[in-house]
């Protein structure tokens, strides 16, 4: 289950297993209506299982619920947005 931390300036979507963060995608706010995804990291043991895609999906859900746009500067997140046309509504 993807969780989220957000302090109003920066945030993170993450997957925690046995109290250890195994996957993470960080972002920062650019004004009140935009976030910039700057980094995605998935533990080697989870690679190939779609965890990175789930992190991006969580960011899209967050953006839709809060009426904000996403600028994916992270190469991984950017590649997912290019592949998934259904996410274009939140893309900046």
N, C-alpha and C positions, 0 to 999 in steps of 0.2 A: 504494500500500500504506500503510495507516494504521499509524503507529508510536506508541509510548507512552513517556513519561518519568514517573517517579514517585519521590518522595523520602520517602514515608511520611507526609507532611503535605499535600502538594499534588501535582498531577499534570496531565498534558496528553496528549490524543490529537491527533495532527497528521499532516498530509500534507506531505512535503518533496519538492520538485521542483528538481533542479539546485542543491542546497544551500540553497534558499530555502523557508521554511515558507509554504505557500500556503493552508493551512486549519488551524484549531486549535480545540480545545474544552478548556477548563480546568476543573479540579475541585479541591475540597479535602475532606479527611477530616473527618467529624463523628463522632468516636469510632472504634472499630476496625471497625465493621460498616456504616458509611454513608459515601457520598460525596455532595457537593453540586456539581452542574454549575452553574457560575456564568457562563460566557461561551462563545459560539461565534462564530467569525469565518471566513469563506470569501472568498478573493480574488475580485474581480469577474470575472476571466477564467474562473473555475470555476463561477460561479452557474448554477443550472439543470441541473447534471450529477449531482445526488444525493450530492455530497461531504459535505454536512452530515449527511445520513441515515447515511452510512457512519461518520462520527464517533460518532454516537449508537449505532449498531450495535456499534461497538468497545467502547463503555462498557458496553453490556448484556452482551456476551461476557465482559468483565472482571469485572463484578459476579457473573455466574453462576459463573464459575470460582473466585471468591474468597468466595462466599457472603455478599455484601454487598448493601445496598439503595442506591437512587439517589433523591436529591431534586433534580429538575430546576428550579432557580430561573431559569436562562437561558430567556427567552421562546421561543427557537427549539427548544431541547431539550424544553421543556415541551409545545410543540405537537406534536412528533413522538410523545411518549409518549401524548398524547391520541388520536392517529390510529392508533397501532399497539397493538392490544389484546394481541398476543403478547408485549409487553414488560412487562405488568402484574406478572409474578412478581418483578421486581426493583424495582418502584416503591415508594417509601416513602409 
